[in-house]
Amino acid sequence: MLDYCNSILDFSKASLGLIPVTSREFKLKDLVDKTITKVMPEVKCKGLGFVLNFLEDVLDMVIGDDYRLHEILLHLVNNAIKFTSEGCVSLTVKSVQKHKNQ
């Protein structure tokens, strides 16, 4: 529970701009695995299943703010678990084509 509260506080700090934005290379699969590991006790406690779909076209190494991405992903997955009373929660990671004018 303490981890969950700390994550919410960290997310709040990040959204207020109190934590600087960083851009560095990181392994996306490792970040997703770290997130799933954190939520699995709650998934098991509620008797839910968890399905991860990590599509083949997703790059292994990406550049971005791994801290913020982890916090956002953790928040979204925790909400999915919170509002799911039976069945399973699924997470799909896929690549999205970025247009040149964006």
LUMTI-905436 format. One record per residue: residue number from 1; residue in three letters; x, y, z of N, C-alpha, C, CB in turn. Coordinates in nm, 2 decimals. Glycine has a CB too. Layout:
<atoms>
(NUM; Ala; (X; Y; Z); (X; Y; Z); (X; Y; Z); (X; Y; Z))
...
</atoms>
This chain:
<atoms>
(1; Met; (0.08; -0.12; 0.00); (0.00; 0.00; 0.00); (0.09; 0.13; 0.00); (-0.09; 0.00; 0.12))
(2; Leu; (0.20; 0.12; 0.07); (0.29; 0.23; 0.08); (0.35; 0.26; -0.06); (0.40; 0.20; 0.18))
(3; Asp; (0.38; 0.16; -0.14); (0.43; 0.18; -0.27); (0.33; 0.25; -0.36); (0.47; 0.04; -0.34))
(4; Tyr; (0.20; 0.21; -0.34); (0.09; 0.27; -0.42); (0.08; 0.41; -0.39); (-0.04; 0.19; -0.40))
(5; Cys; (0.08; 0.45; -0.26); (0.07; 0.59; -0.22); (0.19; 0.67; -0.27); (0.06; 0.60; -0.06))
(6; Asn; (0.31; 0.61; -0.26); (0.42; 0.68; -0.31); (0.42; 0.71; -0.46); (0.55; 0.61; -0.27))
(7; Ser; (0.37; 0.61; -0.53); (0.35; 0.62; -0.67); (0.26; 0.74; -0.71); (0.30; 0.49; -0.74))
(8; Ile; (0.15; 0.74; -0.64); (0.05; 0.85; -0.66); (0.11; 0.99; -0.63); (-0.08; 0.83; -0.58))
(9; Leu; (0.19; 1.00; -0.52); (0.25; 1.12; -0.49); (0.36; 1.16; -0.59); (0.32; 1.11; -0.35))
(10; Asp; (0.44; 1.06; -0.64); (0.54; 1.08; -0.74); (0.47; 1.13; -0.87); (0.62; 0.96; -0.76))
(11; Phe; (0.36; 1.06; -0.91); (0.29; 1.10; -1.03); (0.24; 1.24; -1.02); (0.17; 1.00; -1.05))
(12; Ser; (0.19; 1.28; -0.90); (0.14; 1.42; -0.88); (0.25; 1.52; -0.89); (0.08; 1.43; -0.74))
(13; Lys; (0.37; 1.49; -0.83); (0.49; 1.57; -0.84); (0.53; 1.59; -0.99); (0.60; 1.52; -0.76))
(14; Ala; (0.53; 1.48; -1.06); (0.57; 1.48; -1.20); (0.47; 1.57; -1.29); (0.57; 1.34; -1.26))
(15; Ser; (0.34; 1.55; -1.26); (0.24; 1.63; -1.34); (0.24; 1.78; -1.30); (0.10; 1.57; -1.31))
(16; Leu; (0.29; 1.81; -1.19); (0.30; 1.95; -1.15); (0.43; 2.01; -1.20); (0.29; 1.97; -1.00))
(17; Gly; (0.52; 1.93; -1.26); (0.64; 1.98; -1.31); (0.75; 1.99; -1.21); (0.62; 2.12; -1.37))
(18; Leu; (0.73; 1.93; -1.09); (0.83; 1.93; -0.99); (0.95; 1.84; -1.01); (0.77; 1.90; -0.85))
(19; Ile; (0.93; 1.75; -1.10); (1.04; 1.65; -1.14); (1.07; 1.68; -1.28); (0.99; 1.50; -1.12))
(20; Pro; (1.20; 1.71; -1.31); (1.24; 1.75; -1.45); (1.22; 1.64; -1.55); (1.39; 1.79; -1.45))
(21; Val; (1.18; 1.68; -1.67); (1.16; 1.58; -1.78); (1.30; 1.54; -1.83); (1.08; 1.64; -1.90))
(22; Thr; (1.31; 1.41; -1.84); (1.44; 1.35; -1.89); (1.41; 1.28; -2.02); (1.51; 1.26; -1.79))
(23; Ser; (1.51; 1.27; -2.10); (1.50; 1.20; -2.23); (1.62; 1.11; -2.24); (1.48; 1.29; -2.35))
(24; Arg; (1.60; 0.98; -2.23); (1.72; 0.89; -2.24); (1.67; 0.76; -2.30); (1.78; 0.87; -2.10))
(25; Glu; (1.77; 0.68; -2.34); (1.74; 0.55; -2.40); (1.71; 0.45; -2.29); (1.86; 0.51; -2.49))
(26; Phe; (1.61; 0.37; -2.30); (1.58; 0.26; -2.21); (1.51; 0.15; -2.28); (1.49; 0.32; -2.09))
(27; Lys; (1.51; 0.03; -2.21); (1.44; -0.08; -2.27); (1.30; -0.08; -2.23); (1.51; -0.22; -2.22))
(28; Leu; (1.21; -0.07; -2.33); (1.07; -0.06; -2.30); (1.01; -0.19; -2.24); (0.99; -0.03; -2.43))
(29; Lys; (1.06; -0.30; -2.28); (1.01; -0.43; -2.22); (1.05; -0.44; -2.07); (1.07; -0.55; -2.30))
(30; Asp; (1.16; -0.39; -2.04); (1.20; -0.39; -1.89); (1.11; -0.30; -1.81); (1.35; -0.35; -1.88))
(31; Leu; (1.08; -0.19; -1.87); (0.99; -0.09; -1.80); (0.85; -0.16; -1.78); (0.98; 0.04; -1.88))
(32; Val; (0.80; -0.22; -1.88); (0.67; -0.28; -1.88); (0.67; -0.40; -1.78); (0.62; -0.34; -2.02))
(33; Asp; (0.78; -0.48; -1.78); (0.79; -0.59; -1.68); (0.80; -0.54; -1.54); (0.92; -0.67; -1.72))
(34; Lys; (0.87; -0.43; -1.52); (0.88; -0.37; -1.38); (0.74; -0.33; -1.34); (0.97; -0.25; -1.38))
(35; Thr; (0.66; -0.27; -1.43); (0.52; -0.23; -1.39); (0.44; -0.35; -1.36); (0.46; -0.15; -1.51))
(36; Ile; (0.44; -0.45; -1.44); (0.36; -0.57; -1.42); (0.40; -0.64; -1.28); (0.37; -0.67; -1.53))
(37; Thr; (0.52; -0.64; -1.25); (0.57; -0.70; -1.13); (0.51; -0.63; -1.01); (0.72; -0.70; -1.12))
(38; Lys; (0.50; -0.50; -1.02); (0.45; -0.42; -0.91); (0.30; -0.44; -0.89); (0.47; -0.27; -0.93))
(39; Val; (0.22; -0.47; -0.99); (0.08; -0.48; -0.98); (0.03; -0.63; -0.96); (0.01; -0.43; -1.10))
(40; Met; (0.12; -0.72; -0.98); (0.07; -0.86; -0.97); (0.02; -0.90; -0.84); (0.19; -0.95; -1.01))
(41; Pro; (0.07; -0.86; -0.73); (0.01; -0.90; -0.60); (-0.14; -0.86; -0.59); (0.09; -0.83; -0.48))
(42; Glu; (-0.17; -0.74; -0.64); (-0.31; -0.70; -0.64); (-0.40; -0.78; -0.73); (-0.32; -0.55; -0.67))
(43; Val; (-0.34; -0.81; -0.85); (-0.41; -0.89; -0.95); (-0.44; -1.03; -0.88); (-0.32; -0.91; -1.07))
(44; Lys; (-0.35; -1.09; -0.82); (-0.37; -1.22; -0.76); (-0.46; -1.21; -0.64); (-0.23; -1.28; -0.71))
(45; Cys; (-0.45; -1.11; -0.56); (-0.54; -1.09; -0.45); (-0.69; -1.08; -0.49); (-0.50; -0.96; -0.37))
(46; Lys; (-0.71; -1.02; -0.60); (-0.85; -1.01; -0.65); (-0.89; -1.13; -0.73); (-0.86; -0.88; -0.73))
(47; Gly; (-0.80; -1.22; -0.75); (-0.84; -1.34; -0.83); (-0.85; -1.31; -0.98); (-0.96; -1.40; -0.78))
(48; Leu; (-0.78; -1.21; -1.03); (-0.80; -1.17; -1.17); (-0.68; -1.24; -1.25); (-0.79; -1.02; -1.19))
(49; Gly; (-0.70; -1.24; -1.38); (-0.60; -1.28; -1.47); (-0.53; -1.15; -1.53); (-0.65; -1.37; -1.58))
(50; Phe; (-0.41; -1.17; -1.58); (-0.34; -1.06; -1.64); (-0.28; -1.11; -1.77); (-0.23; -1.00; -1.55))
(51; Val; (-0.31; -1.03; -1.88); (-0.26; -1.07; -2.01); (-0.18; -0.96; -2.07); (-0.38; -1.10; -2.11))
(52; Leu; (-0.05; -0.99; -2.11); (0.03; -0.89; -2.17); (0.05; -0.92; -2.31); (0.17; -0.88; -2.10))
(53; Asn; (0.02; -0.83; -2.40); (0.04; -0.84; -2.55); (0.15; -0.74; -2.59); (-0.09; -0.82; -2.63))
(54; Phe; (0.27; -0.79; -2.60); (0.38; -0.71; -2.64); (0.41; -0.74; -2.79); (0.51; -0.73; -2.55))
(55; Leu; (0.36; -0.66; -2.88); (0.36; -0.69; -3.02); (0.50; -0.69; -3.08); (0.27; -0.60; -3.10))
(56; Glu; (0.53; -0.77; -3.18); (0.66; -0.79; -3.23); (0.72; -0.66; -3.29); (0.66; -0.89; -3.34))
(57; Asp; (0.64; -0.57; -3.34); (0.70; -0.45; -3.41); (0.75; -0.34; -3.31); (0.59; -0.39; -3.50))
(58; Val; (0.73; -0.37; -3.18); (0.78; -0.27; -3.08); (0.93; -0.27; -3.07); (0.70; -0.29; -2.94))
(59; Leu; (0.99; -0.16; -3.07); (1.14; -0.15; -3.06); (1.18; -0.19; -2.92); (1.19; -0.01; -3.09))
(60; Asp; (1.29; -0.25; -2.91); (1.34; -0.29; -2.77); (1.39; -0.17; -2.70); (1.46; -0.39; -2.79))
(61; Met; (1.47; -0.08; -2.77); (1.52; 0.04; -2.70); (1.44; 0.16; -2.76); (1.68; 0.05; -2.73))
(62; Val; (1.40; 0.25; -2.67); (1.33; 0.37; -2.70); (1.39; 0.48; -2.63); (1.18; 0.36; -2.67))
(63; Ile; (1.36; 0.60; -2.67); (1.42; 0.72; -2.61); (1.30; 0.80; -2.56); (1.50; 0.81; -2.71))
(64; Gly; (1.30; 0.84; -2.43); (1.20; 0.91; -2.37); (1.22; 0.93; -2.22); (1.06; 0.85; -2.40))
(65; Asp; (1.11; 0.96; -2.15); (1.12; 0.98; -2.00); (1.06; 0.85; -1.94); (1.04; 1.11; -1.96))
(66; Asp; (1.15; 0.76; -1.91); (1.11; 0.63; -1.85); (1.04; 0.65; -1.72); (1.24; 0.54; -1.84))
(67; Tyr; (1.08; 0.74; -1.64); (1.02; 0.76; -1.51); (0.87; 0.80; -1.52); (1.09; 0.87; -1.43))
(68; Arg; (0.84; 0.90; -1.61); (0.71; 0.94; -1.63); (0.62; 0.83; -1.69); (0.70; 1.07; -1.71))
(69; Leu; (0.68; 0.76; -1.79); (0.61; 0.66; -1.86); (0.57; 0.55; -1.76); (0.69; 0.60; -1.98))
(70; His; (0.67; 0.51; -1.68); (0.64; 0.41; -1.58); (0.53; 0.45; -1.48); (0.77; 0.37; -1.49))
(71; Glu; (0.53; 0.57; -1.44); (0.43; 0.62; -1.34); (0.29; 0.62; -1.41); (0.46; 0.76; -1.29))
(72; Ile; (0.28; 0.67; -1.54); (0.16; 0.67; -1.61); (0.10; 0.53; -1.63); (0.17; 0.75; -1.74))
(73; Leu; (0.19; 0.45; -1.68); (0.15; 0.31; -1.70); (0.10; 0.24; -1.57); (0.26; 0.23; -1.76))
(74; Leu; (0.17; 0.26; -1.47); (0.14; 0.20; -1.34); (0.00; 0.26; -1.29); (0.24; 0.24; -1.23))
(75; His; (-0.02; 0.38; -1.31); (-0.15; 0.44; -1.27); (-0.27; 0.39; -1.36); (-0.15; 0.60; -1.29))
(76; Leu; (-0.25; 0.37; -1.49); (-0.35; 0.32; -1.57); (-0.38; 0.17; -1.54); (-0.31; 0.33; -1.72))
(77; Val; (-0.28; 0.09; -1.52); (-0.30; -0.05; -1.49); (-0.36; -0.07; -1.35); (-0.16; -0.13; -1.50))
(78; Asn; (-0.32; 0.01; -1.26); (-0.38; 0.01; -1.12); (-0.53; 0.04; -1.13); (-0.31; 0.10; -1.03))
(79; Asn; (-0.57; 0.14; -1.21); (-0.71; 0.17; -1.23); (-0.78; 0.06; -1.29); (-0.72; 0.30; -1.31))
(80; Ala; (-0.72; 0.00; -1.39); (-0.79; -0.12; -1.46); (-0.82; -0.23; -1.36); (-0.70; -0.17; -1.58))
(81; Ile; (-0.72; -0.25; -1.27); (-0.73; -0.36; -1.17); (-0.84; -0.32; -1.07); (-0.60; -0.39; -1.10))
(82; Lys; (-0.84; -0.19; -1.03); (-0.93; -0.14; -0.93); (-1.07; -0.16; -0.98); (-0.90; 0.00; -0.90))
(83; Phe; (-1.10; -0.13; -1.10); (-1.24; -0.13; -1.15); (-1.28; -0.26; -1.22); (-1.26; -0.02; -1.25))
(84; Thr; (-1.19; -0.36; -1.21); (-1.23; -0.50; -1.27); (-1.26; -0.59; -1.15); (-1.11; -0.55; -1.35))
(85; Ser; (-1.38; -0.64; -1.15); (-1.42; -0.73; -1.04); (-1.40; -0.88; -1.07); (-1.56; -0.70; -1.00))
(86; Glu; (-1.40; -0.91; -1.20); (-1.38; -1.05; -1.24); (-1.32; -1.05; -1.38); (-1.51; -1.13; -1.23))
(87; Gly; (-1.26; -1.17; -1.41); (-1.20; -1.18; -1.55); (-1.06; -1.15; -1.55); (-1.28; -1.09; -1.65))
(88; Cys; (-1.02; -1.07; -1.64); (-0.87; -1.04; -1.65); (-0.85; -0.89; -1.70); (-0.80; -1.14; -1.74))
(89; Val; (-0.73; -0.85; -1.67); (-0.69; -0.71; -1.72); (-0.59; -0.74; -1.83); (-0.63; -0.62; -1.60))
(90; Ser; (-0.59; -0.67; -1.94); (-0.49; -0.69; -2.04); (-0.42; -0.56; -2.08); (-0.56; -0.75; -2.17))
(91; Leu; (-0.30; -0.57; -2.11); (-0.22; -0.46; -2.15); (-0.15; -0.49; -2.29); (-0.11; -0.43; -2.05))
(92; Thr; (-0.18; -0.41; -2.38); (-0.12; -0.43; -2.52); (-0.02; -0.31; -2.54); (-0.23; -0.43; -2.63))
(93; Val; (0.10; -0.35; -2.58); (0.21; -0.26; -2.62); (0.23; -0.27; -2.77); (0.34; -0.28; -2.53))
(94; Lys; (0.21; -0.16; -2.84); (0.23; -0.17; -2.98); (0.29; -0.04; -3.03); (0.10; -0.19; -3.06))
(95; Ser; (0.35; -0.05; -3.15); (0.41; 0.07; -3.21); (0.30; 0.15; -3.29); (0.53; 0.03; -3.31))
(96; Val; (0.31; 0.28; -3.29); (0.22; 0.36; -3.36); (0.31; 0.44; -3.46); (0.14; 0.45; -3.27))
(97; Gln; (0.28; 0.44; -3.58); (0.35; 0.52; -3.68); (0.33; 0.67; -3.66); (0.30; 0.48; -3.82))
(98; Lys; (0.44; 0.74; -3.65); (0.44; 0.89; -3.63); (0.45; 0.95; -3.77); (0.55; 0.93; -3.54))
(99; His; (0.36; 1.04; -3.79); (0.36; 1.12; -3.92); (0.47; 1.22; -3.92); (0.22; 1.18; -3.95))
(100; Lys; (0.52; 1.25; -4.03); (0.63; 1.35; -4.04); (0.60; 1.49; -3.99); (0.68; 1.35; -4.18))
(101; Asn; (0.47; 1.53; -4.01); (0.43; 1.66; -3.97); (0.39; 1.68; -3.82); (0.31; 1.71; -4.06))
(102; Gln; (0.42; 1.57; -3.74); (0.38; 1.58; -3.60); (0.51; 1.61; -3.52); (0.32; 1.45; -3.55))
</atoms>
